[in-house]
Amino acid sequence: MSAFSGSLKNEYIKLANRKKYIVFLIIEAIICICVMLVQTAANKALSGSVVVQISNMAMGMLTFFIQVYIPLIVFMACSDLFSAEMQDNSIKAILMRPVSRFKIFFSKTLAIVLFAAQYLVALLLITSVLEVISGGSIRDFWLNLGAYLLDIIPLTVLVLMAVFINQFTKSSSLTMFLCIIIYAILYVLGIIFPTASGLFFTGYMQWHKLWLGFTIPFSAMLSKIGILFGYGLVFAGAGFYLFDKRDF
């Protein structure tokens, strides 16, 4: 267990030390501020008043970030920890440590999940602060927190998919391209064929909507849980198999 936690810490630090991810975090805050300013200007134009109250900005911003922005961060992080390290052969130094490939693979994967969750937490805090600044309240903070935590589940499946794709090539740019294309295709197919959207895990990126507010029968929820679990199990198992059998 200590070997796994040490490997996890090392992989997370590698991501955290890359300046581009700090820039993306700043961009996340700028996007939220810009949205607040646009809403302020729109409300002022309509009411003639500078008093603006933003209604639950945390949930309003979640759709874009969980479906577009954070997936791009995930694809980039997966490429950095897998295909990029295969490309420059730095993965060999990691494999020389007294840590099994199983622990290395899943410590990298979990580090990416935690890193993606960090962007969700930052989004919740930024939007909550902006909501207070605008004169609103954060009475729905705990409900919003629950929604954000629920959305980490499909985000984990997305990470596992990206890690799986990373096992097919050593080119980080090609891997990034493949992740974006495959994710986009699955997402668009879910829109074009709404009756089949439930078969694609991308249709559950806003997982909280199935649990909060309007609820569906628990029997139907079990099938959806099974779909997400199945995708995650397949991606994790196939990804580790390819990683374990690869000759570095």
C-alpha positions in Angstrom: 0.0 0.0 0.0 2.9 2.4 0.8 4.4 1.7 -2.7 1.1 2.5 -4.3 0.6 5.8 -2.3 4.1 6.8 -3.0 3.6 6.2 -6.8 0.3 8.0 -6.7 2.0 11.0 -5.0 4.8 11.0 -7.5 2.4 10.9 -10.5 0.2 13.7 -9.1 3.2 15.9 -8.4 4.4 15.4 -12.0 1.1 16.9 -13.2 0.9 19.6 -10.6 4.4 20.8 -11.5 3.5 21.5 -15.2 2.8 25.2 -15.6 0.2 24.7 -18.3 -2.2 23.2 -15.8 -1.9 26.2 -13.6 -2.7 28.3 -16.7 -5.8 26.2 -17.4 -6.9 26.8 -13.9 -6.5 30.5 -14.3 -8.5 30.3 -17.6 -11.2 28.5 -15.7 -11.5 31.4 -13.3 -11.4 33.9 -16.1 -14.3 32.1 -18.0 -16.4 32.2 -14.8 -15.7 35.9 -14.3 -16.5 36.7 -17.9 -19.8 34.9 -17.6 -20.7 36.9 -14.5 -19.8 40.2 -16.2 -21.9 39.3 -19.3 -24.9 38.4 -17.0 -24.3 41.6 -15.1 -24.4 43.7 -18.3 -27.4 41.8 -19.6 -29.4 42.3 -16.4 -28.4 46.0 -16.3 -29.6 46.5 -19.9 -32.9 44.9 -19.1 -33.7 46.4 -15.7 -31.6 49.5 -15.8 -30.1 48.5 -12.4 -26.6 47.6 -11.5 -27.9 45.2 -8.8 -27.3 41.7 -10.1 -28.1 38.4 -8.4 -26.8 35.3 -10.2 -29.0 32.3 -9.5 -26.9 29.2 -8.7 -24.0 29.9 -11.0 -22.2 26.7 -9.8 -24.8 24.5 -11.6 -25.1 26.8 -14.6 -21.4 26.6 -15.3 -21.1 22.8 -14.6 -22.5 21.7 -18.0 -19.8 23.4 -20.1 -16.9 22.4 -17.8 -17.9 18.7 -17.2 -18.7 18.1 -20.9 -16.0 20.2 -22.7 -13.3 21.9 -20.6 -12.4 19.3 -18.1 -12.4 16.4 -20.6 -9.8 18.3 -22.6 -7.7 18.5 -19.4 -8.2 14.8 -18.8 -7.0 13.9 -22.3 -3.9 16.1 -22.0 -3.0 14.7 -18.5 -3.4 11.1 -19.8 -1.1 11.9 -22.7 1.5 13.4 -20.4 1.6 10.4 -18.0 1.4 7.6 -20.6 2.1 8.2 -24.3 4.5 11.1 -23.7 6.5 9.0 -21.2 6.6 6.2 -23.6 7.7 8.5 -26.4 10.7 9.9 -24.4 11.4 6.5 -22.7 11.1 8.0 -19.2 8.6 5.2 -18.5 11.6 2.8 -18.3 12.9 4.6 -15.2 9.5 4.3 -13.5 9.3 0.5 -14.3 12.7 0.0 -12.7 11.3 0.9 -9.3 10.2 -1.9 -6.9 6.6 -1.2 -7.8 4.4 -3.6 -9.9 3.0 -2.5 -13.2 -0.4 -2.9 -11.7 0.3 -0.3 -9.1 2.1 2.0 -11.6 -0.8 1.8 -14.0 -3.6 2.5 -11.5 -1.6 5.1 -9.6 -1.2 7.1 -12.8 -4.9 6.6 -13.5 -6.0 7.7 -10.0 -3.7 10.7 -10.1 -5.5 11.9 -13.3 -8.9 11.4 -11.6 -7.8 13.4 -8.6 -6.3 16.1 -10.8 -9.6 16.3 -12.8 -11.6 16.5 -9.5 -9.3 19.4 -8.5 -10.7 21.4 -11.4 -14.3 20.6 -10.3 -13.6 21.7 -6.8 -12.0 24.9 -8.0 -15.0 25.6 -10.2 -17.4 25.1 -7.3 -15.4 27.5 -5.1 -14.9 30.1 -7.8 -18.6 30.2 -8.8 -19.7 30.2 -5.1 -17.5 33.2 -4.4 -18.7 35.1 -7.5 -22.3 34.4 -6.5 -21.7 35.9 -3.1 -19.9 38.9 -4.7 -22.9 39.5 -7.1 -25.2 39.7 -4.1 -26.6 36.2 -4.2 -26.4 33.5 -1.6 -24.8 30.1 -1.3 -27.8 28.3 0.3 -27.5 25.6 -2.3 -23.8 25.0 -1.7 -24.2 21.5 -0.2 -26.6 20.5 -3.0 -24.1 21.7 -5.5 -21.3 19.9 -3.8 -23.3 16.7 -4.0 -23.9 17.2 -7.7 -20.2 17.9 -8.3 -19.2 14.7 -6.4 -21.7 12.6 -8.4 -20.2 13.9 -11.7 -16.8 12.5 -10.7 -18.1 9.0 -11.4 -18.6 9.4 -15.2 -15.4 11.6 -15.3 -13.5 8.5 -13.9 -14.9 6.4 -16.7 -13.7 9.1 -19.2 -10.2 8.9 -17.6 -10.2 5.1 -18.0 -11.2 5.5 -21.7 -8.4 8.0 -22.4 -5.9 5.8 -20.5 -7.0 2.8 -22.7 -6.5 4.8 -25.9 -3.0 5.9 -24.7 -1.9 2.2 -24.9 -2.1 2.1 -28.7 0.5 4.8 -29.6 3.6 6.5 -28.2 2.7 9.9 -29.9 1.1 12.2 -27.3 -0.3 14.5 -30.0 -1.9 11.5 -31.9 -3.3 10.2 -28.6 -4.8 13.6 -27.8 -6.4 13.7 -31.2 -7.8 10.2 -30.9 -9.3 10.9 -27.5 -11.0 14.1 -28.7 -12.3 12.5 -31.9 -13.7 9.4 -30.1 -15.2 11.4 -27.3 -16.8 13.8 -29.8 -18.2 10.9 -31.9 -19.8 9.2 -28.9 -21.2 12.5 -27.7 -22.7 13.4 -31.2 -24.1 9.9 -31.7 -25.9 10.3 -28.4 -27.5 13.5 -29.7 -28.4 12.2 -33.2 -29.8 8.9 -31.8 -31.4 10.0 -28.5 -33.0 6.6 -28.0 -29.5 5.0 -28.0 -27.8 7.7 -26.0 -28.2 5.6 -22.8 -25.9 3.1 -24.3 -23.0 5.6 -24.4 -21.3 6.6 -21.2 -20.9 10.1 -22.6 -24.6 10.5 -22.1 -24.1 10.4 -18.4 -21.5 13.1 -18.0 -24.0 15.1 -16.0 -24.7 12.1 -13.7 -26.1 14.3 -11.0 -29.3 15.0 -13.1 -30.3 11.4 -12.6 -30.0 11.6 -8.8 -31.0 15.2 -7.9 -34.4 16.8 -8.7 -36.5 14.6 -10.9 -35.8 11.0 -10.0 -36.4 7.9 -12.1 -37.3 4.4 -10.7 -34.5 2.7 -8.9 -34.7 -0.3 -11.2 -33.9 2.0 -14.2 -31.1 3.5 -12.2 -29.5 0.1 -11.6 -29.2 -0.5 -15.4 -27.5 2.9 -15.8 -25.1 2.2 -12.9 -24.4 -1.1 -14.6 -23.6 0.6 -17.9 -21.1 3.0 -16.3 -19.6 0.2 -14.2 -19.3 -2.0 -17.3 -17.6 0.7 -19.3 -15.2 1.4 -16.5 -14.4 -2.2 -16.0 -13.7 -2.9 -19.7 -11.5 0.2 -20.1 -9.6 -0.5 -16.9 -9.1 -4.2 -17.7 -8.2 -3.7 -21.3 -6.0 -0.7 -20.6 -4.0 -2.6 -17.9 -3.7 -5.7 -20.1 -2.1 -3.7 -22.9 0.1 -1.8 -20.5 1.3 -5.0 -18.8 2.1 -6.8 -22.0 3.8 -3.9 -23.6 7.6 -4.1 -24.2 9.1 -0.8 -23.2 
